């Protein structure tokens, strides 16, 4: 157990003072874990404080409107996390009488809660001996034990799960799990870890074999899909046109400017010639590019967004359109993708 002992000793000396570490409330821990998925602590911390302040109990979360949750979430990305949190909160009220579960098996049944999150909540809140496996833990185990099986294969996950369970200090699962995760985040970092001051450097495989930069191994995923979005800025005095995205795509139910998506990049003259443009706008529309294609990277997708002002546009009843005008002063009440509210902020478009 030298590995576990060294990790825990390091943790007591170097751990960060994070608010969710001072509680065993599974609801608070759940909030932190979901918010921090694929998110840096520095970015997620303000969101954590806002959610705790706005929804101090799981009942408050369950009673909230989805639009309100999405608006509070905007900027974090991966909006399905917020929707699943809402579903999970409702499940807790419905199936657990409003008491957030602490045991691994019950947690695993909640929407949006996978094996890692269930293990983390169960061990942190109830000291249940469940080994956690997140990106930080994969990296620490791969380097220390010299495991070169890809972490994103079924065989690799089975191997790492076995090693993680073997290393788990079952009597102190909470502290050990937090320690090994923190060790990966601060000491055994993805890039340029300071191996000279690592307490495990005399027994670490990767350090001894000069393979720190080669472990862990991960198979590359499929190539990202390119999508070209053309957003139209339509203002009418103190109002601006917005539309709500539909289901089964990115940013479901969130608000954006009127949009035309096209499979390839177009200039303004080419855009005007498309049938989809002519379906919504007069052919002689006066257009002005406000922001040229800006790349917005999502999981397996690259969004190239061009923002275009439409001058002297007159709404008519002849064409059926998916957008409506909203008061500019009310824009902050709408849940918007980061791409949209960042544009509004950076271009000060609502004050022009």
C-alpha positions, 0 to 999 in steps of 0.5 A, a space after each residue: 500500500 506504499 502507493 496509496 500512503 504516499 498519495 494520501 500524505 501528498 494530498 494532506 500537504 498540497 490539496 486545494 481548499 475547495 468548497 465541496 470538500 468540506 461537506 458530505 452532503 451528496 447533493 452538493 457533491 453531485 452538483 460539483 461533480 457534474 459541473 466539473 465534468 470536462 471543465 477546469 476547476 477555475 472555470 467551474 467554481 463560479 458556476 458551482 457557487 451560483 447553483 448552490 445559491 440558487 438551488 440550495 436543495 434538490 427540491 429547489 432544483 427539481 422545481 426549477 424551469 429548464 430555461 432557468 437552469 440552462 440560462 444559469 448554465 450558459 457558458 459551460 457547454 455540454 448542455 445535456 449535463 444541465 438537462 440530465 441534472 434536472 431529470 436527476 433532481 426530479 427522479 430523486 424527488 419522485 423515487 427517493 422522497 427528496 433524499 439524495 441517495 448516497 449508495 453507488 447502485 442507487 446513484 448509478 440509476 440517476 440520469 447523467 450519472 455514470 460509473 465515475 460520478 456514482 463512485 465519487 459521490 458514494 465514496 465522498 459522502 458515505 466513504 463507500 469503497 468504490 474506486 474512482 476512475 477519471 482522466 487524472 486517475 487514468 494518467 496516474 495509474 498508467 504512468 506509475 504502473 506502466 499500463 500501455 493499454 488504451 484507456 478508451 477501450 473496453 479491455 483498457 477500462 477493465 484493466 484500469 478498473 482492476 488496478 484502481 480497485 486493488 489500490 483503493 484504501 477501503 477504510 479511507 475510500 473518501 480521502 484516497 479517491 480525492 487524493 489520487 484525483 488531486 495528485 493527477 490534477 496538480 502533480 502528475 499533470 498531462 503536460 510537463 509534470 515536475 517529476 523531480 519533486 514527485 514522491 513516487 519518482 523512485 518507483 514510477 515506471 514512466 519516470 524510470 523508463 522515460 515514458 512520461 510523455 507517452 502514457 496514458 495511451 488513448 485511441 484517437 476518435 473519429 474526425 470532427 464534422 464541419 458545420 457552417 452557420 450564418 447568423 442574421 442580426 435583425 433589429 427593429 428599434 429596441 427589439 432583436 430577432 431570436 429563435 429557439 433551437 429544436 430537438 435532437 441537435 446541439 444547444 437544444 431549446 436554447 436561443 440564437 439569432 435567425 440561422 441558415 446552416 449550409 454544408 459549405 462556406 459561402 460568400 454573401 453573393 453565393 449565400 443570397 443565391 441559395 433557395 433557403 436564403 430566398 425562402 426567408 429574405 428578399 433577394 435584394 436584402 442589404 447584408 453586412 458581415 459583422 464577424 467573419 467565420 469564427 471557429 467554435 469547437 464542440 465534441 466531434 464538431 467544428 462550428 464556423 459561425 458568420 454573423 451578418 447584419 440585415 439592413 432595412 429589413 421589413 417583416 412581411 406576412 408573406 414568408 413563414 419564419 421561425 424567429 420572433 422579435 424580443 426586447 433587447 432588455 430581455 435578452 439576458 433572461 434567455 438561455 443562449 449558447 456561449 457562441 451567441 452571448 459571447 458575440 453579444 458581449 464582444 460586439 456590443 451589438 445590442 447598443 448599436 
